[in-house]
Amino acid sequence: MPHTVALLAAASEDQGPGNTLRIVLLASLVGAVLLGWFLLRGYRNDDNND
């Protein structure tokens, strides 16, 4: 049993760039949505711009 706990602890400490890539992907998606909203709102036609 202690051997299994040691293996699980070692495996959980060495996960690689998973969390970093997840954060970068999430930030990229949010940035893309905000950029699209910012660019597309200029094409909105409210009948006020003659």
PDBQT receptor file of N, H, CA, C and O in Angstrom, charges set to zero:
ATOM      1  N   MET A   1       0.816  -1.205   0.000  1.00  0.00    +0.000 N 
ATOM      2  CA  MET A   1       0.000   0.000   0.000  1.00  0.00    +0.000 C 
ATOM      3  C   MET A   1       0.856   1.265   0.000  1.00  0.00    +0.000 C 
ATOM      4  O   MET A   1       0.558   2.164  -0.786  1.00  0.00    +0.000 OA
ATOM      5  N   PRO A   2       1.884   1.398   0.814  1.00  0.00    +0.000 N 
ATOM      6  CA  PRO A   2       2.711   2.619   0.781  1.00  0.00    +0.000 C 
ATOM      7  C   PRO A   2       3.399   2.794  -0.567  1.00  0.00    +0.000 C 
ATOM      8  O   PRO A   2       3.640   3.919  -1.003  1.00  0.00    +0.000 OA
ATOM      9  N   HIS A   3       3.716   1.679  -1.229  1.00  0.00    +0.000 N 
ATOM     10  H   HIS A   3       3.520   0.765  -0.875  1.00  0.00    +0.000 HD
ATOM     11  CA  HIS A   3       4.370   1.770  -2.531  1.00  0.00    +0.000 C 
ATOM     12  C   HIS A   3       3.416   2.393  -3.553  1.00  0.00    +0.000 C 
ATOM     13  O   HIS A   3       3.840   3.191  -4.388  1.00  0.00    +0.000 OA
ATOM     14  N   THR A   4       2.136   2.035  -3.491  1.00  0.00    +0.000 N 
ATOM     15  H   THR A   4       1.791   1.386  -2.812  1.00  0.00    +0.000 HD
ATOM     16  CA  THR A   4       1.137   2.585  -4.402  1.00  0.00    +0.000 C 
ATOM     17  C   THR A   4       0.925   4.074  -4.151  1.00  0.00    +0.000 C 
ATOM     18  O   THR A   4       0.778   4.850  -5.095  1.00  0.00    +0.000 OA
ATOM     19  N   VAL A   5       0.911   4.472  -2.882  1.00  0.00    +0.000 N 
ATOM     20  H   VAL A   5       1.031   3.841  -2.116  1.00  0.00    +0.000 HD
ATOM     21  CA  VAL A   5       0.740   5.885  -2.547  1.00  0.00    +0.000 C 
ATOM     22  C   VAL A   5       1.914   6.696  -3.068  1.00  0.00    +0.000 C 
ATOM     23  O   VAL A   5       1.728   7.812  -3.551  1.00  0.00    +0.000 OA
ATOM     24  N   ALA A   6       3.121   6.151  -2.978  1.00  0.00    +0.000 N 
ATOM     25  H   ALA A   6       3.272   5.244  -2.585  1.00  0.00    +0.000 HD
ATOM     26  CA  ALA A   6       4.299   6.855  -3.477  1.00  0.00    +0.000 C 
ATOM     27  C   ALA A   6       4.240   7.000  -4.998  1.00  0.00    +0.000 C 
ATOM     28  O   ALA A   6       4.623   8.039  -5.533  1.00  0.00    +0.000 OA
ATOM     29  N   LEU A   7       3.769   5.981  -5.689  1.00  0.00    +0.000 N 
ATOM     30  H   LEU A   7       3.457   5.136  -5.254  1.00  0.00    +0.000 HD
ATOM     31  CA  LEU A   7       3.647   6.069  -7.140  1.00  0.00    +0.000 C 
ATOM     32  C   LEU A   7       2.585   7.093  -7.559  1.00  0.00    +0.000 C 
ATOM     33  O   LEU A   7       2.782   7.846  -8.512  1.00  0.00    +0.000 OA
ATOM     34  N   LEU A   8       1.472   7.112  -6.844  1.00  0.00    +0.000 N 
ATOM     35  H   LEU A   8       1.312   6.500  -6.069  1.00  0.00    +0.000 HD
ATOM     36  CA  LEU A   8       0.429   8.083  -7.168  1.00  0.00    +0.000 C 
ATOM     37  C   LEU A   8       0.896   9.511  -6.894  1.00  0.00    +0.000 C 
ATOM     38  O   LEU A   8       0.579  10.423  -7.658  1.00  0.00    +0.000 OA
ATOM     39  N   ALA A   9       1.640   9.709  -5.822  1.00  0.00    +0.000 N 
ATOM     40  H   ALA A   9       1.898   8.968  -5.202  1.00  0.00    +0.000 HD
ATOM     41  CA  ALA A   9       2.155  11.045  -5.506  1.00  0.00    +0.000 C 
ATOM     42  C   ALA A   9       3.157  11.497  -6.563  1.00  0.00    +0.000 C 
ATOM     43  O   ALA A   9       3.151  12.662  -6.960  1.00  0.00    +0.000 OA
ATOM     44  N   ALA A  10       4.009  10.597  -7.018  1.00  0.00    +0.000 N 
ATOM     45  H   ALA A  10       4.014   9.650  -6.695  1.00  0.00    +0.000 HD
ATOM     46  CA  ALA A  10       4.993  10.950  -8.042  1.00  0.00    +0.000 C 
ATOM     47  C   ALA A  10       4.298  11.248  -9.368  1.00  0.00    +0.000 C 
ATOM     48  O   ALA A  10       4.708  12.153 -10.093  1.00  0.00    +0.000 OA
ATOM     49  N   ALA A  11       3.259  10.500  -9.684  1.00  0.00    +0.000 N 
ATOM     50  H   ALA A  11       2.926   9.765  -9.094  1.00  0.00    +0.000 HD
ATOM     51  CA  ALA A  11       2.546  10.715 -10.945  1.00  0.00    +0.000 C 
ATOM     52  C   ALA A  11       1.765  12.021 -10.920  1.00  0.00    +0.000 C 
ATOM     53  O   ALA A  11       1.644  12.686 -11.949  1.00  0.00    +0.000 OA
ATOM     54  N   SER A  12       1.234  12.400  -9.763  1.00  0.00    +0.000 N 
ATOM     55  H   SER A  12       1.333  11.860  -8.927  1.00  0.00    +0.000 HD
ATOM     56  CA  SER A  12       0.441  13.621  -9.700  1.00  0.00    +0.000 C 
ATOM     57  C   SER A  12       1.320  14.863  -9.721  1.00  0.00    +0.000 C 
ATOM     58  O   SER A  12       0.851  15.934 -10.108  1.00  0.00    +0.000 OA
ATOM     59  N   GLU A  13       2.577  14.751  -9.319  1.00  0.00    +0.000 N 
ATOM     60  H   GLU A  13       2.958  13.881  -9.005  1.00  0.00    +0.000 HD
ATOM     61  CA  GLU A  13       3.470  15.914  -9.335  1.00  0.00    +0.000 C 
ATOM     62  C   GLU A  13       4.014  16.170 -10.739  1.00  0.00    +0.000 C 
ATOM     63  O   GLU A  13       4.327  17.314 -11.068  1.00  0.00    +0.000 OA
ATOM     64  N   ASP A  14       4.134  15.154 -11.560  1.00  0.00    +0.000 N 
ATOM     65  H   ASP A  14       3.880  14.225 -11.293  1.00  0.00    +0.000 HD
ATOM     66  CA  ASP A  14       4.752  15.291 -12.870  1.00  0.00    +0.000 C 
ATOM     67  C   ASP A  14       3.687  15.155 -13.957  1.00  0.00    +0.000 C 
ATOM     68  O   ASP A  14       3.593  14.124 -14.624  1.00  0.00    +0.000 OA
ATOM     69  N   GLN A  15       2.883  16.213 -14.125  1.00  0.00    +0.000 N 
ATOM     70  H   GLN A  15       2.959  17.050 -13.584  1.00  0.00    +0.000 HD
ATOM     71  CA  GLN A  15       1.814  16.164 -15.118  1.00  0.00    +0.000 C 
ATOM     72  C   GLN A  15       2.187  16.892 -16.401  1.00  0.00    +0.000 C 
ATOM     73  O   GLN A  15       1.423  16.855 -17.365  1.00  0.00    +0.000 OA
ATOM     74  N   GLY A  16       3.313  17.540 -16.438  1.00  0.00    +0.000 N 
ATOM     75  H   GLY A  16       3.934  17.571 -15.654  1.00  0.00    +0.000 HD
ATOM     76  CA  GLY A  16       3.736  18.217 -17.654  1.00  0.00    +0.000 C 
ATOM     77  C   GLY A  16       3.011  19.532 -17.859  1.00  0.00    +0.000 C 
ATOM     78  O   GLY A  16       2.540  20.147 -16.902  1.00  0.00    +0.000 OA
ATOM     79  N   PRO A  17       2.923  19.959 -19.099  1.00  0.00    +0.000 N 
ATOM     80  CA  PRO A  17       2.352  21.273 -19.404  1.00  0.00    +0.000 C 
ATOM     81  C   PRO A  17       0.829  21.277 -19.552  1.00  0.00    +0.000 C 
ATOM     82  O   PRO A  17       0.278  22.172 -20.194  1.00  0.00    +0.000 OA
ATOM     83  N   GLY A  18       0.151  20.306 -18.979  1.00  0.00    +0.000 N 
ATOM     84  H   GLY A  18       0.598  19.579 -18.458  1.00  0.00    +0.000 HD
ATOM     85  CA  GLY A  18      -1.300  20.199 -19.171  1.00  0.00    +0.000 C 
ATOM     86  C   GLY A  18      -2.060  21.408 -18.685  1.00  0.00    +0.000 C 
ATOM     87  O   GLY A  18      -2.887  21.952 -19.417  1.00  0.00    +0.000 OA
ATOM     88  N   ASN A  19      -1.795  21.849 -17.449  1.00  0.00    +0.000 N 
ATOM     89  H   ASN A  19      -1.123  21.408 -16.855  1.00  0.00    +0.000 HD
ATOM     90  CA  ASN A  19      -2.521  22.995 -16.910  1.00  0.00    +0.000 C 
ATOM     91  C   ASN A  19      -2.182  24.268 -17.663  1.00  0.00    +0.000 C 
ATOM     92  O   ASN A  19      -3.062  25.091 -17.913  1.00  0.00    +0.000 OA
ATOM     93  N   THR A  20      -0.927  24.441 -18.026  1.00  0.00    +0.000 N 
ATOM     94  H   THR A  20      -0.212  23.772 -17.822  1.00  0.00    +0.000 HD
ATOM     95  CA  THR A  20      -0.512  25.636 -18.759  1.00  0.00    +0.000 C 
ATOM     96  C   THR A  20      -1.183  25.684 -20.124  1.00  0.00    +0.000 C 
ATOM     97  O   THR A  20      -1.684  26.731 -20.536  1.00  0.00    +0.000 OA
ATOM     98  N   LEU A  21      -1.196  24.558 -20.827  1.00  0.00    +0.000 N 
ATOM     99  H   LEU A  21      -0.790  23.707 -20.493  1.00  0.00    +0.000 HD
ATOM    100  CA  LEU A  21      -1.845  24.528 -22.134  1.00  0.00    +0.000 C 
ATOM    101  C   LEU A  21      -3.343  24.758 -22.024  1.00  0.00    +0.000 C 
ATOM    102  O   LEU A  21      -3.938  25.389 -22.897  1.00  0.00    +0.000 OA
ATOM    103  N   ARG A  22      -3.952  24.258 -20.972  1.00  0.00    +0.000 N 
ATOM    104  H   ARG A  22      -3.469  23.745 -20.263  1.00  0.00    +0.000 HD
ATOM    105  CA  ARG A  22      -5.388  24.460 -20.763  1.00  0.00    +0.000 C 
ATOM    106  C   ARG A  22      -5.695  25.946 -20.558  1.00  0.00    +0.000 C 
ATOM    107  O   ARG A  22      -6.669  26.466 -21.102  1.00  0.00    +0.000 OA
ATOM    108  N   ILE A  23      -4.855  26.621 -19.770  1.00  0.00    +0.000 N 
ATOM    109  H   ILE A  23      -4.063  26.198 -19.328  1.00  0.00    +0.000 HD
ATOM    110  CA  ILE A  23      -5.053  28.050 -19.520  1.00  0.00    +0.000 C 
ATOM    111  C   ILE A  23      -4.833  28.856 -20.798  1.00  0.00    +0.000 C 
ATOM    112  O   ILE A  23      -5.598  29.773 -21.094  1.00  0.00    +0.000 OA
ATOM    113  N   VAL A  24      -3.790  28.517 -21.552  1.00  0.00    +0.000 N 
ATOM    114  H   VAL A  24      -3.168  27.772 -21.311  1.00  0.00    +0.000 HD
ATOM    115  CA  VAL A  24      -3.508  29.231 -22.805  1.00  0.00    +0.000 C 
ATOM    116  C   VAL A  24      -4.646  29.028 -23.799  1.00  0.00    +0.000 C 
ATOM    117  O   VAL A  24      -5.045  29.974 -24.476  1.00  0.00    +0.000 OA
ATOM    118  N   LEU A  25      -5.168  27.822 -23.896  1.00  0.00    +0.000 N 
ATOM    119  H   LEU A  25      -4.843  27.053 -23.346  1.00  0.00    +0.000 HD
ATOM    120  CA  LEU A  25      -6.273  27.547 -24.810  1.00  0.00    +0.000 C 
ATOM    121  C   LEU A  25      -7.525  28.316 -24.408  1.00  0.00    +0.000 C 
ATOM    122  O   LEU A  25      -8.202  28.889 -25.261  1.00  0.00    +0.000 OA
ATOM    123  N   LEU A  26      -7.830  28.331 -23.134  1.00  0.00    +0.000 N 
ATOM    124  H   LEU A  26      -7.280  27.866 -22.441  1.00  0.00    +0.000 HD
ATOM    125  CA  LEU A  26      -9.003  29.055 -22.652  1.00  0.00    +0.000 C 
ATOM    126  C   LEU A  26      -8.854  30.554 -22.900  1.00  0.00    +0.000 C 
ATOM    127  O   LEU A  26      -9.800  31.205 -23.345  1.00  0.00    +0.000 OA
ATOM    128  N   ALA A  27      -7.676  31.104 -22.616  1.00  0.00    +0.000 N 
ATOM    129  H   ALA A  27      -6.908  30.576 -22.255  1.00  0.00    +0.000 HD
ATOM    130  CA  ALA A  27      -7.445  32.536 -22.849  1.00  0.00    +0.000 C 
ATOM    131  C   ALA A  27      -7.530  32.862 -24.338  1.00  0.00    +0.000 C 
ATOM    132  O   ALA A  27      -8.039  33.921 -24.706  1.00  0.00    +0.000 OA
ATOM    133  N   SER A  28      -7.046  31.978 -25.191  1.00  0.00    +0.000 N 
ATOM    134  H   SER A  28      -6.633  31.118 -24.892  1.00  0.00    +0.000 HD
ATOM    135  CA  SER A  28      -7.123  32.198 -26.633  1.00  0.00    +0.000 C 
ATOM    136  C   SER A  28      -8.572  32.205 -27.114  1.00  0.00    +0.000 C 
ATOM    137  O   SER A  28      -8.955  33.038 -27.935  1.00  0.00    +0.000 OA
ATOM    138  N   LEU A  29      -9.367  31.283 -26.605  1.00  0.00    +0.000 N 
ATOM    139  H   LEU A  29      -9.056  30.606 -25.938  1.00  0.00    +0.000 HD
ATOM    140  CA  LEU A  29     -10.769  31.241 -27.005  1.00  0.00    +0.000 C 
ATOM    141  C   LEU A  29     -11.520  32.486 -26.553  1.00  0.00    +0.000 C 
ATOM    142  O   LEU A  29     -12.304  33.055 -27.311  1.00  0.00    +0.000 OA
ATOM    143  N   VAL A  30     -11.277  32.906 -25.317  1.00  0.00    +0.000 N 
ATOM    144  H   VAL A  30     -10.639  32.443 -24.701  1.00  0.00    +0.000 HD
ATOM    145  CA  VAL A  30     -11.929  34.117 -24.814  1.00  0.00    +0.000 C 
ATOM    146  C   VAL A  30     -11.470  35.324 -25.619  1.00  0.00    +0.000 C 
ATOM    147  O   VAL A  30     -12.282  36.184 -25.959  1.00  0.00    +0.000 OA
ATOM    148  N   GLY A  31     -10.175  35.400 -25.928  1.00  0.00    +0.000 N 
ATOM    149  H   GLY A  31      -9.515  34.702 -25.651  1.00  0.00    +0.000 HD
ATOM    150  CA  GLY A  31      -9.657  36.500 -26.729  1.00  0.00    +0.000 C 
ATOM    151  C   GLY A  31     -10.247  36.514 -28.127  1.00  0.00    +0.000 C 
ATOM    152  O   GLY A  31     -10.546  37.582 -28.659  1.00  0.00    +0.000 OA
ATOM    153  N   ALA A  32     -10.418  35.350 -28.729  1.00  0.00    +0.000 N 
ATOM    154  H   ALA A  32     -10.175  34.481 -28.297  1.00  0.00    +0.000 HD
ATOM    155  CA  ALA A  32     -10.997  35.283 -30.068  1.00  0.00    +0.000 C 
ATOM    156  C   ALA A  32     -12.458  35.736 -30.064  1.00  0.00    +0.000 C 
ATOM    157  O   ALA A  32     -12.899  36.422 -30.986  1.00  0.00    +0.000 OA
ATOM    158  N   VAL A  33     -13.200  35.358 -29.037  1.00  0.00    +0.000 N 
ATOM    159  H   VAL A  33     -12.842  34.801 -28.287  1.00  0.00    +0.000 HD
ATOM    160  CA  VAL A  33     -14.595  35.792 -28.934  1.00  0.00    +0.000 C 
ATOM    161  C   VAL A  33     -14.665  37.306 -28.754  1.00  0.00    +0.000 C 
ATOM    162  O   VAL A  33     -15.479  37.968 -29.398  1.00  0.00    +0.000 OA
ATOM    163  N   LEU A  34     -13.824  37.855 -27.888  1.00  0.00    +0.000 N 
ATOM    164  H   LEU A  34     -13.164  37.316 -27.365  1.00  0.00    +0.000 HD
ATOM    165  CA  LEU A  34     -13.824  39.301 -27.675  1.00  0.00    +0.000 C 
ATOM    166  C   LEU A  34     -13.385  40.058 -28.930  1.00  0.00    +0.000 C 
ATOM    167  O   LEU A  34     -13.946  41.106 -29.252  1.00  0.00    +0.000 OA
ATOM    168  N   LEU A  35     -12.399  39.539 -29.627  1.00  0.00    +0.000 N 
ATOM    169  H   LEU A  35     -11.943  38.688 -29.365  1.00  0.00    +0.000 HD
ATOM    170  CA  LEU A  35     -11.946  40.174 -30.860  1.00  0.00    +0.000 C 
ATOM    171  C   LEU A  35     -13.040  40.140 -31.923  1.00  0.00    +0.000 C 
ATOM    172  O   LEU A  35     -13.273  41.133 -32.611  1.00  0.00    +0.000 OA
ATOM    173  N   GLY A  36     -13.709  38.998 -32.055  1.00  0.00    +0.000 N 
ATOM    174  H   GLY A  36     -13.519  38.190 -31.496  1.00  0.00    +0.000 HD
ATOM    175  CA  GLY A  36     -14.810  38.899 -33.011  1.00  0.00    +0.000 C 
ATOM    176  C   GLY A  36     -15.941  39.847 -32.674  1.00  0.00    +0.000 C 
ATOM    177  O   GLY A  36     -16.498  40.486 -33.567  1.00  0.00    +0.000 OA
ATOM    178  N   TRP A  37     -16.289  39.950 -31.401  1.00  0.00    +0.000 N 
ATOM    179  H   TRP A  37     -15.837  39.431 -30.676  1.00  0.00    +0.000 HD
ATOM    180  CA  TRP A  37     -17.338  40.876 -30.982  1.00  0.00    +0.000 C 
ATOM    181  C   TRP A  37     -16.934  42.312 -31.283  1.00  0.00    +0.000 C 
ATOM    182  O   TRP A  37     -17.747  43.095 -31.775  1.00  0.00    +0.000 OA
ATOM    183  N   PHE A  38     -15.684  42.663 -30.992  1.00  0.00    +0.000 N 
ATOM    184  H   PHE A  38     -15.024  42.027 -30.592  1.00  0.00    +0.000 HD
ATOM    185  CA  PHE A  38     -15.205  44.022 -31.212  1.00  0.00    +0.000 C 
ATOM    186  C   PHE A  38     -15.204  44.376 -32.693  1.00  0.00    +0.000 C 
ATOM    187  O   PHE A  38     -15.586  45.485 -33.067  1.00  0.00    +0.000 OA
ATOM    188  N   LEU A  39     -14.779  43.441 -33.538  1.00  0.00    +0.000 N 
ATOM    189  H   LEU A  39     -14.468  42.541 -33.234  1.00  0.00    +0.000 HD
ATOM    190  CA  LEU A  39     -14.735  43.715 -34.968  1.00  0.00    +0.000 C 
ATOM    191  C   LEU A  39     -16.125  43.723 -35.593  1.00  0.00    +0.000 C 
ATOM    192  O   LEU A  39     -16.416  44.570 -36.438  1.00  0.00    +0.000 OA
ATOM    193  N   LEU A  40     -16.979  42.799 -35.191  1.00  0.00    +0.000 N 
ATOM    194  H   LEU A  40     -16.742  42.111 -34.505  1.00  0.00    +0.000 HD
ATOM    195  CA  LEU A  40     -18.294  42.687 -35.814  1.00  0.00    +0.000 C 
ATOM    196  C   LEU A  40     -19.272  43.754 -35.340  1.00  0.00    +0.000 C 
ATOM    197  O   LEU A  40     -20.252  44.021 -36.036  1.00  0.00    +0.000 OA
ATOM    198  N   ARG A  41     -19.049  44.366 -34.199  1.00  0.00    +0.000 N 
ATOM    199  H   ARG A  41     -18.253  44.149 -33.634  1.00  0.00    +0.000 HD
ATOM    200  CA  ARG A  41     -19.988  45.380 -33.737  1.00  0.00    +0.000 C 
ATOM    201  C   ARG A  41     -19.908  46.631 -34.601  1.00  0.00    +0.000 C 
ATOM    202  O   ARG A  41     -20.846  47.428 -34.613  1.00  0.00    +0.000 OA
ATOM    203  N   GLY A  42     -18.814  46.818 -35.322  1.00  0.00    +0.000 N 
ATOM    204  H   GLY A  42     -18.052  46.170 -35.313  1.00  0.00    +0.000 HD
ATOM    205  CA  GLY A  42     -18.698  47.948 -36.224  1.00  0.00    +0.000 C 
ATOM    206  C   GLY A  42     -19.573  47.796 -37.457  1.00  0.00    +0.000 C 
ATOM    207  O   GLY A  42     -19.875  48.789 -38.119  1.00  0.00    +0.000 OA
ATOM    208  N   TYR A  43     -19.988  46.574 -37.782  1.00  0.00    +0.000 N 
ATOM    209  H   TYR A  43     -19.742  45.767 -37.244  1.00  0.00    +0.000 HD
ATOM    210  CA  TYR A  43     -20.825  46.330 -38.945  1.00  0.00    +0.000 C 
ATOM    211  C   TYR A  43     -22.310  46.342 -38.604  1.00  0.00    +0.000 C 
ATOM    212  O   TYR A  43     -23.144  46.121 -39.483  1.00  0.00    +0.000 OA
ATOM    213  N   ARG A  44     -22.645  46.589 -37.375  1.00  0.00    +0.000 N 
ATOM    214  H   ARG A  44     -21.967  46.769 -36.662  1.00  0.00    +0.000 HD
ATOM    215  CA  ARG A  44     -24.042  46.622 -36.958  1.00  0.00    +0.000 C 
ATOM    216  C   ARG A  44     -24.722  47.842 -37.581  1.00  0.00    +0.000 C 
ATOM    217  O   ARG A  44     -24.149  48.931 -37.595  1.00  0.00    +0.000 OA
ATOM    218  N   ASN A  45     -25.902  47.669 -38.078  1.00  0.00    +0.000 N 
ATOM    219  H   ASN A  45     -26.368  46.784 -38.067  1.00  0.00    +0.000 HD
ATOM    220  CA  ASN A  45     -26.632  48.763 -38.728  1.00  0.00    +0.000 C 
ATOM    221  C   ASN A  45     -27.810  49.155 -37.857  1.00  0.00    +0.000 C 
ATOM    222  O   ASN A  45     -28.786  48.413 -37.744  1.00  0.00    +0.000 OA
ATOM    223  N   ASP A  46     -27.715  50.328 -37.240  1.00  0.00    +0.000 N 
ATOM    224  H   ASP A  46     -26.922  50.931 -37.332  1.00  0.00    +0.000 HD
ATOM    225  CA  ASP A  46     -28.792  50.824 -36.378  1.00  0.00    +0.000 C 
ATOM    226  C   ASP A  46     -29.639  51.878 -37.069  1.00  0.00    +0.000 C 
ATOM    227  O   ASP A  46     -30.484  52.503 -36.428  1.00  0.00    +0.000 OA
ATOM    228  N   ASP A  47     -29.433  52.089 -38.362  1.00  0.00    +0.000 N 
ATOM    229  H   ASP A  47     -28.747  51.581 -38.883  1.00  0.00    +0.000 HD
ATOM    230  CA  ASP A  47     -30.121  53.119 -39.135  1.00  0.00    +0.000 C 
ATOM    231  C   ASP A  47     -29.834  54.522 -38.609  1.00  0.00    +0.000 C 
ATOM    232  O   ASP A  47     -30.611  55.448 -38.841  1.00  0.00    +0.000 OA
ATOM    233  N   ASN A  48     -28.736  54.673 -37.914  1.00  0.00    +0.000 N 
ATOM    234  H   ASN A  48     -28.105  53.921 -37.726  1.00  0.00    +0.000 HD
ATOM    235  CA  ASN A  48     -28.342  55.992 -37.427  1.00  0.00    +0.000 C 
ATOM    236  C   ASN A  48     -27.134  56.537 -38.172  1.00  0.00    +0.000 C 
ATOM    237  O   ASN A  48     -26.814  57.719 -38.050  1.00  0.00    +0.000 OA
ATOM    238  N   ASN A  49     -26.464  55.695 -38.937  1.00  0.00    +0.000 N 
ATOM    239  H   ASN A  49     -26.724  54.735 -39.037  1.00  0.00    +0.000 HD
ATOM    240  CA  ASN A  49     -25.262  56.124 -39.648  1.00  0.00    +0.000 C 
ATOM    241  C   ASN A  49     -25.569  56.269 -41.138  1.00  0.00    +0.000 C 
ATOM    242  O   ASN A  49     -25.493  55.302 -41.895  1.00  0.00    +0.000 OA
ATOM    243  N   ASP A  50     -25.909  57.461 -41.539  1.00  0.00    +0.000 N 
ATOM    244  H   ASP A  50     -25.971  58.247 -40.924  1.00  0.00    +0.000 HD
ATOM    245  CA  ASP A  50     -26.264  57.702 -42.948  1.00  0.00    +0.000 C 
ATOM    246  C   ASP A  50     -25.039  57.881 -43.790  1.00  0.00    +0.000 C 
ATOM    247  O   ASP A  50     -25.145  58.093 -44.998  1.00  0.00    +0.000 OA
TER     248      ASP A  50
